[in-house]
Amino acid sequence: MKSFGLIVLSVTAVLAGVAVAILIIRKKRMDSLVDFDDFDTAVSDEEFEHFFGGESKEDEEDDD
């Protein structure tokens, strides 16, 4: 019975260690991701037009 308790304690310790390691890895990955809601980060005109669209050259010619 004593060895059964030792096995359960060992398995619990290993699972807790794995859980802590996963949490640390996730936190490091989240910190390295770009925050798209960050308005302080400058973007180029090309990036802006890629994500939000822009007037095409045909539309600009129609305006003349």
Secondary structure, DSSP 8 states (H G I E B T S, - for coil): -HHHHHHHHHHHHHHHHHHHHHHHHHHHHHHHS--TT-TTS---HHHHHHHH----HHHHHHH-
